Amino acid sequence: MHIGHDLPTVYTMSDGNNTIQLETITVEKDLGIYITNDVKSTEQCIQAARKSVLGMIKRQFKEDFGIIYKTTS
């Protein structure tokens, strides 16, 4: 990912005979932090909120399922 300019740059790698063009990406996750090519924190916030909401659903399901299981036994 190249940050700071919007020039149409093409990056390639070669291993002697073969030359491969590297793909362009817009989001990179490194050490748990999402970095976008526009260097804004929106993707990080979206992923953190998604993880938080899934955790809340999981905890609530465990509580509700525990109550239902205890009442039916």
N, C-alpha and C positions, 0 to 999 in steps of 0.2 A: 504494500500500500504506500502510495506517495501522498504526503500531506503538504498543502500549502500552495499548490498550483493546479490549474485545470488544463495543462498542455496535453495534447494527445500523444503521450509517450508510450512506446511499445517496448516491453522488456522481454528478452529472450535468454534461454540457457542452451548451451550445446555441450555434448559429450564426445566430441570428435566428428562423428558422421551425422548425427541427428541434431536438429535445432528445434527447440520447442518454445512457442510463445506462451508466456505466463499470463494467466487469467487476471482480469481486473476485478477486485473485490471492493465492497463498500463498507463492510463491517468486519472487524477483527477482534477476537476475544483472546486476551493475554492476561494471565494471572487473575482471572475472574472479572476483569474489567473490559467492557465493550468500548472499542474505539471506532468511530466512524470517520469517513473521509472528510466530512465537514467539521469534525472535532466538536460536536455538540453532545450533550449528555442525555439526550432523549432516549436513545436505545438502552443505556444503562438503567435509566429510571423505569422503562417499560419492563425490562427483564427482572428487575428487583421487585416491582409490583406483582408481576406474574408469579414469581416464586413465593411471595408473601401470601397472595390469595390462595395458591394451591396448598400452602401450609395450613392456612385457616380452615379450608375445606376438609383437609385430612384430619385435623384435630377435632373439628365438629362432628365428622362422621364417626370417629372413634368414640366420642362421648355419647352420641345418639344411639349408636349400635350397642354400646355397653348397657345403656338404660333399657333398650328393647330386649336384649338378650337376658338380662336379669329378671325382667318382668314375665318373660315367657317360660322361664325354668321353674 
